[in-house]
Amino acid sequence: MKKDFKFYFAQFSSKCVYGLIKFVKLFKKSLNGSHYPGKIALKFDKDFLGKIEKPEKIICVTGTNGKTTTANMIIDALEKNGFEVLNNKLGSNIQAGIACALSTGATITGKTKYDIAVFEVDERSSIKVYPYIEPTIILCTNLFRDSMKRNAHPEFILDIINQGLEGNTTTKFVLNADDLISCQIAPENKNKVYFGMDALLTDTTECHNIVNDFANCPKCGSKLRYNYLKYHHIGNAFCPNCDFESPEAKYLGTNFDFNKMKYSMIETLKDGKKQTEYNLITDSVVNIYNQIATTACLKEFGLSDIEIKKAFDDYKLVESRYKEEDYNGLTIKTMLAKGQNAVACSRVFDYIKTDSGNKAVMLNLDDFYDAKTSSENICWLYDTDYELLNDPSIKQICIAGKRRMDHYMRCLIAGIPKEKITVCEYEEEEPALLNFNKIDKVFVLYDVYTIPMAMKVKEGIKEQVDIILEKLEKNHVKISGNNDKDLTSEETKK
């Protein structure tokens, strides 16, 4: 598309708004992440994305779960290797956020300042983005059922993505071989490579989750079988009655050593196979998939094994998604568990269940903190595997917020004993209800919109620990352990 007066006016207006926001941010930091310049550009020129000059190489990351983490990992890896990367991680992953990134990354006349861009793309926005941008690589992490109020069923989202990609024959797709839904992206485009994860000792061959979005063969309708299944429909599948099966992964994660936090990547080449060892950044299966996806994407982009290893040597997950902290012997883990997303929450519940030690869980999954998008729909609670929380190692579940009684009811349906559950109106009240005598770890779960609240809860837990230790010291109770003050020592518990 050719630049015209409408485009230049849109770009000038966007730049002015961006400059104003930067000025206001000097005094009010809460404006961080605004995509308003992009909204202005699109308001004045609906074809803005098609007219503005773009970097030569563009990587787009999409998917139901993991796209933010994966996009950030790709950006960090490229930057650690000396690339200057245009991205939208401080804006939004919708059309306006990408328009904002392209606008701010270009001159006043719309000439780009970058050679490389990495954009996180919301699945619903695909149809508004891909007709204007033909990425060098599109990486899809997975496709699941998500918020019922906007994403309905994964086939619906798949159709939206494919509509946006009609006629695209140049983009290379990096897809999850273990997800047979996202494998169907851009069926006419044959320029695809796949990544996957080899069998783990914890795998099964039958789905035990409530949600299974791909249970039957799309060719003959037979029930699919699995060589190994990680969770929900993610695994290596085949049809017993026809030739349908999971595609072969060019990049396969294998030989996982969770004690040494190492794994190997088997890469299939034209002249054979190559195996390379990498550091694991996490022991969570979900984020291991994100790491494998990132590695596959970076390899297709052209980075070497040495360059990718360099990126993962000291990588840590973004703290707004996951953080672990030891406070006077008590481990506090803050974890994002996306509300309205049954699969994401189930994965977090499974991680908590399989983690070591005796645990308490702060269940704070209300979305009312974002009033414009809050929902009255609670059906996702009954797609979520609350049964995973019904485990002997989980000693206490604290529930708060406006939806507390809905979560309480779901916990009871899952068979969790009443005596393990405490309920209060406000999240800030939860720390005072913790029974520290029974636990080594506390998991503070929160929604995308409630991160500040979760941090307050975390600080409240620390305050309760300090109060207990102060009382013990006043009563001349000897406190011992690995730290000077160890809340989990046997003497302290007594």
N, C-alpha and C positions, 0 to 999 in steps of 0.2 A: 504494500500500500504506500502511496506517495504522501509525503508530508504536505499539509495545506495550512491555511490560516487558522482553521479550527484546531489543528494539532498544536501549532505554535502557541496559540492562546492558552490551550489546556496545559502545555508544558510550563509556560511562564507562570500561570496561576498555581500550579502544583509546587513549583520552586518557591514561590512567595509564601505559600502556606507552610512549606517545610521550614523555611527560614524563620517564620513567626513561631512555629512550634519549638524550634531549637532555642529561640530567645526566651520563650515562656518557661522552658524546662530548666533554665538557669535558676528559676525561683520555685518551680513546681515539678518535681521529678516524676510525679505520677503519670505524666503524659507519655512516658516511655513506651514505645511499641505502637504508637498511633499509625494507622494506615490512611489517615484523613487526606494527605496529599494525593494519594492514589484515587480516592473517592472523587476529589475535585477534578482530577484529570479526566476520569471516565464520565463525569457529569457533563463536561464541556465537549468531550469527543468520545463517543461510545466505542470507536475503533482505535483508541489510543494505543492499545497493546500491539496492534498490527502495524502501526506507523512508526513507533519509536524504534531506534536502532538497538539491536540486542547483541550481547556478547557472542563470540564465535562458537563457543561451546557452552551448552546448557544441560545441567542434570536436574531432572524433576523427580521428587520423591513423593509418593502417594501411598494410600492404604488405610485400613480402618484403625489398626493399632501399630504404634512404633514409628510412625513417619517423622514425628518431631525429633525423637532420639536419633534415628538413622540419618536424617538430614543434617543434624548438628554434628554427628560423628564424621560425616563426609566433609563438611565445611572445615572442621578442626584438622582433619588429616591433610587436606589440601593446603591449608594455611601453614601447618607445621613443615610442609615441604616447599615452602617459599612461594606458593601461589597467592595472588590477591583475588579474593572471591566475592563477587556480588551476591547477596542473599537477602531473604526476607524473614530471618529469624527474630528480628526485633519488631516486625510488623505483624501481619496476619497471613494465613495460608489461602485466603480467598482471592478473587480477582483484583480487588482494590489493593491488597497487600503486595501482590506481584507488580501491579502498576506503580505503586509507591516506590518499590525497590528499583525498578527500571528508570523511573523518573529521577530519583535522587542519585542514581548511578550514571546519569548522563548529563551532558552539557545543556545549556539553555536552548540550544537548537536541536536537542534530541540525539546527539552523537554519544555513543556509549564510551565510558572510561575504562571498561573492564573487558578482559578476554574470556573470563570464565564466570558462570553464574550457577548457583545451586538454589533451587526453589522447592520449598515444601508446598504441595498442592492439595487442597481439600478435595475429596472425591467428588462432591457435589459441584465444585467449581470447575471441574475438568472441562465441561462442555462450553464454558466461557473463556477458558485459557488456551487449550490446545489448538483450536482453529486459528489462533493468532501466533502461536509459538510452536515450532517443531523442535523439540529438545533433541540433543545429541543422544542422551540416555534417559529413559524413564524407568525408575525402580519402583516396584510395588511390593510392599512388605507382606500384605495379606488382605483378604476381604472377609469380613464377618457381618452379622447383623449388629447394628449399632443403635443409636437413639431412635426409637420408634417414631418420634415426632418429626424427624427430618430425613432419616435414612431408610426407613421401612425395611426391606429385605435385601440381602447382598446382591441378588440377581438384578434388582432395581438399580443399585449403584453401579454394578458392572455394565449395565446397558447405558447409563449416563456417560461413563468413561469411554465406552466404545463409540458412542455418538460423537464425542469430542475428537476422537482419533480417526474418524472416517477419512479415507484417502491418504493417510499417513503411511508412507513406505520407507522413509529415511531413518526414522528413530530406531535405536537399538533398545530392546526391552530386557531388563534384568528382573526375572520373576521367581517366585517361590515355588520350587518343584513340589513341596510338601503341602501346598494349598491349591487344590484343584479348581477353586473358584477364580482366583487371580490368574491362574494359568490360561484362562480363556480371554484375557485382554487382547485386543487387536488381532482377531483370528486371521485376518488377511495378511498381516505382516509376519514374515517368516524370520525376521532378524531378531531372534530371541536366544537368550542364554538363561540357564536356571541355576539356582543355588538351593542347597538343602542341608539337612542334618542327619547324620547316621544314627543308628539305633542306640538308645541309652538303656541302662539297666532298669530305669523307672518306667519305660514304655510298656504299653499294653497292645493288644490286638483288637480290643473292643472299646467303643466310646462309652465312658461312664459319666460324661457330663450331660446336663439337661439339654444343652444346645448342640445340635449337629446339623450344620447348614448344608452339608453335602454327603448325604447318606446313601444315595442310589446312583447307579451308573447312568450317565446322560445318554448313552447309546442304546441300551437295552432295558434299562429300568431295574436291573437286579441290584440287590443289596451289595454294596462294596465291601471288600475285605481288605485287611491291612497286614502288611508285613511287619510294620510297627507303627504305633500311634502315639503322638506326644500329648495332644489335648484336643478336645472338640473334633474338628475334621482335619486337623493338621497331622500329616504323617505320610507314609509311603503306601499307596493304595493300589488295588487292582480289582478288576471285575472277574468273577469266577466263570462267567458265561459268555464273555466276548474278549476282544483284544484291548479294551480300554485299561489304561494304567497310568500311574504317575510318570511324568517325563524324567529322563535321566538328568541328574544334576551335573553341570560342568564344574561347579564348585561345591564340594561336599565337606562339611565339617565332621571330623571323626577323631578317635583316640582322645577323648576328653578326660583330663586328669584334674579333678576339682581340688585335690590336695595341693598340687603345684600350680594350679590355675593356668594350665596349658591346654592347647588342643592343636590338632593338625588340620590343614586344609589340603584336600586332594583336588588338584586341578587337571582336568582332562584336556590334553593338547592333541594336535594332529599326529604327532609322532610318539604318543604315549601319555603317561601320567606323571605328574610331579607332586611331591608332598612337601609342605612347608609348615613348620611349627610356629604358632603365634601365642602371645599372652592372652588369657581370658580376662575380660574386664568385669565379669560378673558370673555368678553361679545360677542366675535366673534363665530358664529356658527361653523365655520371651526375648530377653535382651541378648542372649547368645545368637538367636536368629537375626536380630538387628545387626550384631557384629559381623556375622557371616555375610549378610546382605551388603553391608558397607564394604567389606573386603572384595566381594565379587564385583561391585560397582566400580571401585577404585582400580581393580585389575583391568576391567573393560575400558576404563578411562585412559589407562596407560601407565599407572604407577607400578613400580617394581615391588618385589617382596620386601626388600630392605626399607624402602620408603614407607610401606604400609606398617611394617613392624615398628618403625620409628614413631608412627602416629599413635600406636596402641601401647607403647612402653609405659607411659605414666598417665594413661587416659582414665578419667573418672566420670561417671554418669552425672548429668546435670542435677544439682542439689534440689531443684524444685520438683524433680521426679522421684529421687531417692536419696536419702542420706542416713548414714549410721553414725551414732555417737555414743561413746561410753561416758557415763556421768556417775562418778563415785561407785563404780561396780554395776550400775544398771545400764543395760544397752537400750538405747532409744532409737527406733527406726521410723523415719517419716517416709511414707510411700503414697504416691499418686494412685488413686483407684477411681478411674473415670466414672462418674455417675451417669446413669442412663445407658451404660455399656456393660451388658451382662458378661461378655467374654473377658473384658479387661479386669473387671472385679473378680471374676472366678480365678483368673491367673494369679492375682494378688493373694487371694484366700489360699490357693494351693501352695504358694511360696511360703506363707506364714505357717501352714500346717507342717510342711516338710523341714522347716528351719529347726535348728536344735534348741534345747532349753525349754523352760516353762515360760509361757507368754500371756500377756494381756493385749487385747485389741481395742483401740479406740475407733469406733465405727461412725465416722462423720461424713456421710455421703450425700447430704442435701445439696441441691443446686439453687436454693433460694437467694443466695448471695448475689446472683446475677438475675435481677428481677425481670429483665426483658426476655430472657430465654428459659426461665424456670418452668417446670412442667408439673401438671397434676397427675400425669400418667405414671403409675407405679408397677405396670406389668413387667418391667425389666427385672424387678426383684425376684420374680418367679421363674425367670430364665437364668438367674444367677445361682451358682452352686454354694449356697450358704451351708450346705451339708459338710463342706470341707472344714468349716469352723467347729464342727462337732467332733473335736479331737481331744484326747486326754491331756495333751501338752498345752492346750489353750485353757488357762485357768479362769480367765475373766474376760467378759466382753462388755465394754461400756458404750452405750448408745445415747446420742444427744441430737438436738435439732428438731425442726418442725416435723420431720418425717420419722421421728423416733419410734412411734408406736407401730408404724408400718414395718420398720426394720425389726422391731421386737417380735411382732407376729411372725415374720418370716423366719427368724431364729428359732422360735418355738416349733414351727412347722418342720424345720430342719432337724428337730429332735434335741436341740441344745437345752440342757437342764436350766430351769428358771433360776436356780441358785447361782449360776455362773453369770447371769446377766444383770447389769445395773443400768438404770435409765434415769436420765435427768433432762431438764428442758434446754439448758444452755451448755455448749461445748466447753466453755471455760470452767464449768463446775466438775468436769470429769476427773481431773487429776486428784482431787480430794477424795474421790471414791475408790481409788486404786488400793488393792490389797497387796502391799509390797512384800509381805511374808511369803507369798506363793509364787512370785515371778522373778525371772532373770532378765526378761526383755519386755519392752512395750512397743507395739506397732501403732503409730498414729496414721490413720488413713484419711484421705481428704479428696475432694473433687477439684477439677481444673480451676474453678472459680473461688476456692476457699483456702488457698495457700496461706494467706496472712492469718486466718483463723487457726490453721494447723500449727503454725509457728508459735502462736499464743498458748495453745494447749501444751506444746513441747516445753515452753518456758515454765508453764504451770506445774508440769511433772518435776522439773528440776527444783522448783520452789518447795514442793512437797518433800522431796528427798532431803533438801537442806533443813527443813523443819524437823524431820525425823532425826537426822543426825545431830542437830542441835539439842533436841530433847535427850537423846542418848548420852551426849557428852555431859549435859547438866546432871544426869543421873549417874555419872561416872561409870558408864558401860564401856568396856574396852572394845574398840572397833579395830578389827584386823582384816587382812586380806592382801591382795596384790597391790592395792592402793592404800594410802594412809587411812582413807575412809572408804570402806567397802560395804555398800548397802546389802549385798547378797551373801555376806559371810554368815556362817551358822550362828555366831555369837550375836551378831546384829539382829538376826531374825528372832532370836529368843527374847 
